[in-house]
Amino acid sequence: MAKKRSEPRKYAIPTNFEQARDELFSHILRCGVLEATVEHQKEWFDDTMLYLADRFGDLTDTELEQLRTLGERYCRPVVARTAPVGA
């Protein structure tokens, strides 16, 4: 049998950076950016980063750059896709 805990679990409240990162990845998956050309991805990221900067106003320029880098890396995985996403 499992041992019972005497104290309740503590939940960490996500930082604004973590929330922005999660929202960016969610937008990438919903908007079909993975299948877009590099030029369209650049335009999409330009617009989306402006949106995220407005939505999460306390993020620094460095954090916004890190978000963009994470998103761009996510759109260009190391292993090439053989089937379209969502198939």
C-alpha positions in Angstrom: 0.0 0.0 0.0 1.0 3.6 -0.6 2.3 5.6 2.3 -0.1 8.5 3.1 1.3 12.0 3.3 0.7 14.1 6.4 1.1 17.4 4.6 -0.8 18.5 1.5 1.2 18.9 -1.7 2.5 22.4 -2.5 1.8 23.8 -5.9 4.1 26.2 -7.6 2.5 29.2 -9.2 3.9 29.5 -12.8 5.9 32.7 -13.5 4.8 35.1 -16.3 7.6 33.7 -18.4 6.4 30.2 -18.0 2.8 31.2 -18.8 4.0 33.1 -21.9 6.0 30.1 -23.0 3.1 27.8 -22.6 0.8 30.2 -24.5 3.3 30.5 -27.3 3.5 26.7 -27.7 -0.2 26.5 -27.6 -0.5 29.1 -30.4 2.1 27.3 -32.5 0.1 24.1 -32.4 -3.3 25.7 -33.0 -2.2 28.1 -35.8 -0.4 25.5 -38.0 2.9 27.3 -37.9 4.8 24.0 -38.0 3.7 23.5 -41.6 4.3 27.1 -42.7 7.3 28.3 -44.8 10.2 30.0 -43.1 9.1 33.4 -44.4 5.5 32.9 -43.0 6.9 31.6 -39.7 9.0 34.8 -39.4 6.0 37.0 -40.0 3.9 35.0 -37.6 6.5 35.2 -34.9 6.9 39.0 -35.4 3.1 39.4 -34.8 2.9 36.9 -32.0 5.8 38.3 -30.1 4.2 41.8 -30.2 1.0 40.2 -28.8 2.9 38.4 -26.0 4.8 41.6 -25.2 1.5 43.4 -24.7 -0.2 40.5 -22.9 2.8 39.9 -20.5 4.0 43.5 -20.1 6.5 42.7 -17.3 8.6 40.4 -19.5 12.0 41.9 -20.3 13.4 42.2 -23.8 15.8 39.3 -23.0 12.9 37.1 -21.9 11.0 37.9 -25.1 14.0 37.0 -27.2 14.3 33.7 -25.2 10.6 33.0 -25.9 11.1 33.6 -29.6 14.2 31.4 -29.7 12.3 28.6 -28.0 9.4 28.9 -30.4 11.6 28.9 -33.5 13.5 25.9 -32.3 10.2 24.1 -31.6 9.2 24.8 -35.2 12.4 23.3 -36.6 12.9 19.9 -34.9 16.1 17.9 -35.3 14.2 15.0 -36.8 12.3 15.8 -40.0 8.6 15.1 -39.9 7.4 12.4 -42.3 3.7 13.0 -41.8 1.7 16.2 -41.3 1.0 17.2 -37.7 -2.5 16.1 -36.7 -2.7 13.3 -39.2 
